[in-house]
Amino acid sequence: MKSISIIVLSLSLIALAACTKNKKVACVGDSITEGYGLSWQSKTGYPVVLDSLLGPEYAVLNSGRSATTLQKKGDFPYWIAKEFTNVFVYQPDIIVITLGTNDTKPYNWHAVNYEKDYQALIDTFKSISTHPRIYLCLPVPVFKTKWGINDSTVVHGVIPIIEKLAKANNLPVIDLYHSMKNQGANFPDSIHPNEKAVKVMAAIVAKEIKK
């Protein structure tokens, strides 16, 4: 009788483990996602905070790479970064894309290429066997032009294209731009969020994922 009870208990634990399988989230992005400027990005980066906010039902991968562009002809295309490959290895259920800030640099920006390559990225991620839910993020504000990164191109170039693609592909948009306009004091270099702003950013993303 004791051995039967042990078998039943074991089967119950296996069934429970199957039911509580984590939903895997991949955060795709540039230095803002990777955690540039944070004192301890492996502990305080937005994907790490997001993982905590989402709880034990989710597992979040930081697949951000500093300086990357969405455009294939940018000065450092995300397409050639190892983090891009990591997304496919990870086989996520959810992908959150936050790319476009480095594309605003004058020598990078090309609206037609940005739209074409963004659509290509969406199509490529859709080919993953898990059929991930893809979220498109409007970039955080650029509070002061630096390294060629500028808010004007974000507002008049990047955002309209993201909104257009979201509508065309029936994908949800996470508005980090307007939601973080009041966080200027928490962007020390005017481009990258500090720990306080990262928490705000992660909370916005978590809220949308949990809808």
N, C-alpha and C positions, 0 to 999 in steps of 0.2 A: 504493500500500500504506500509505503514511504517513497519507493522508487517511482511509482505512478505520479505522486504529488510533485516530485522533483521535475519529471518530464513535462507535466502540465504547466508548472511554473516557468520552466525554460521556454516552452512554446509561447507563453504569454509575454515574456520579456522580449522575445524575437518579434512578435507581432507589434508590441508597443514601440520597439525601435523602428520598425518599418513605417509606423504611423507618424513618428516624430522626426522623420528625415528632414534635415535642414534645407530651406530654400537658399540657393546660392546666388549671391549678388556680386556682380563685377562692376566696379567703378572705373570707368574709362575717362581719361583726361590728361591734363598737363601738370605743371608744377602746383597749381592750386589744389588739384586732387592728390598729387604725391605728398604734398605737405611742406613745400619749400618755405624756409624762414622760421619754421616752428622749432622750438628748442629740442623736441623729441618727437619727430614726425611719426615714428613707428608706434607711438603711444597716443599722440594727440591729433594725428591727421584726420580729416573728415571721414574717410571710410572706416577708421577704427571707432570713432565716436558713433557713426551710423550703426555699426555692428552692435554696439552697446544699447543704442536706442531701440533697435528692432527686436532685440531679445533673442532667446535661445532657439527660436524657430528659424533663424536666418544665420547665414555665414557670409561675411563680406570680404571680398578680395580688393585690395588697393592695386589697381592696374593703371595708375597715373604715371606719366613720365615727363619730367621737366623739359620745357622748351619746345615741346612737340606741336606741330600744326595738324589740322585735319586734312589740309590740302596735300596731295601727293607731290606737288612741286614746291612745297614750302621748304624753308631752310632745314627743318628736321621733321619729316613726316612721321606721324604716329604709326603709320603702316609698316615702317621698318624697325620699330622699337620692339624689344623682346616682350614688353608688356602687351603688345597686340597679340602675339602668339600665345601668351599666357591665358588670354581670355578663352581661346579655343580649347586649351588643355583643361581649363577649369570647368568647362561645360556649364555655364551659369543658367539659372532659371530667369534671372532679371539682369538687365544691363542698363546702367545709368551713364549717359554720354555727356561730358562737359568739355567740349573742345571748340575752340574758335578765338580765344584770347590772343594767342600768338599769331593767328592768321591776320589780325588787324594791322600788323606791322606793314608799312607802305610797300616794302619790297616783297612781301608775301601776298598781300591782298589781291584777289581776283575773284569777283563775285560769281562768275559763271563756273569757274573751277571749284569754288567752295561748295556750291550747290550740287554740282555733278559728283564730287568726291564724297560729300555727305550722304547722298543717295546710295552711292556705291558701298559706303560703310554700313548703312542700314541693311542693304541687301546681303552683304557678306555676313553680318551677325545673324540675320534671319536664317542663314544656311546651317547654323549650329543645330545639332540633332535634338536639343532640349526645347527648341522653339521658344527662345527667351522673350519675355516681355521687355520691350525697349522703351526707355524714357529719354526724351531729349531735353536737356537743360539749357535755358537761356543763361549766358555767362554772367558771372557776378560783375558789378559795375567797375569801371576803370576810373578811379577818383582823381588821377592826374596822369597825363601822358608820360610814359617812361619806356625806354628801349624801343620806341616806335609804337608800342601798344597804346591804343587810344580809344576813348569812349565813343567818339563820333562814328567810327566804323562798326563798333559793337551795336549801337542803336540803329543806324541807317543801313547797315550791311548784314551783319551776322544774324541779328534777331529776326528781321523779316524773312530771311531764308529758312531759319529753323522753324518758324511758325508755318511757313508754306509747306515744308516737308512733313511736318507733323500732321497737318491736315490731309495732305495727299496720301500719306501712309497710314492714317488713322492711328497715330501714336500719341501718347500723353506728353504734355509739356510740363516741366518743373521750372517755375519762374524764379530763378535766383537773382535776376537783375533787379526787378522792382521790389522784391521782398527784402533785399539787402541794401537798398539805397541809403538807409539810415545808419549804416555800419562803417562809415568813412573813418571814424576815429580808431576802428579796430583793423585797419589796413595800413600798417606802419610804412610800407613803401608805396602805398596807393594802388598796388596790384594784388598782393597776396594777403589773405586773411590771417589774423593772429588766432590764438587759442579761443578767445571769446567769440570771434566771428565764425570760426570753424564750427562751434557748437550750434550757432544759429543756422548755418548752412546745413549741417547734418540733420537738424530737427525738421527743416523744410522738406528735405528729401525723404526722411523717414515718414513724415505725415502723408506724403503722396503715395509712397509704396504701400502703406497700410490702409489706404482708402478701399 
